[in-house]
Amino acid sequence: MNGVELGRAICDTYYEGCESIGQADAATLSVVDLSKTPALLQAYDAAGVEALMLVGFDPSYISSFGRATRSAENYGGNNTSEGYTNMVDVGDLIRKSSAASLLPSNDEALVSALDGAVYYQVKWHRSRGFGAIVIYERGLGSDLFLAQQANAPAQQ
């Protein structure tokens, strides 16, 4: 059994367990090739630089990007009763940003890097998101970073 097969087995078994207890709507798992994360991080950083440059040209850009962030699939509740984790599905965010032409120079490269890194995924059938990799937003208008990186722990 190789790593991808093992990852698939873990995802499928976990998801089946979630379905059996009525919690499938809370499950989103992916098998990611960590050797592809440098290219993914480079594309992610380029998109972030583009966003920061666009804010410099048009301060209202941050509101548009914030709307895309709020409309993207998010995890952890993000409300007063469940708490605010501010975790957003990066694939869904970039697709929403692309539809709104928010990252015209870098959205395709980021989607391509994301697609290249994700080998397999499971998610609830009603999930709106891409369901691959989640980013953690430290606050509206602040910089973003990947919550799961190959060589660095997530910052709090």
ABEGO torsion letter per residue (X at the ends): XBAAAAAAAAAAAAAAAAAAAGAAAABBBBBBBAAAAAAAAAAAAAAAAAAAAAAAABAAAAAAAAAAAAABBBBGGGBAAAEBAGBBBAAAAAAAAAAAGABAAAAAAAAAAAAAABABBBBBAABABAGABBBBBAEBGBBBBBABBAABBBBX
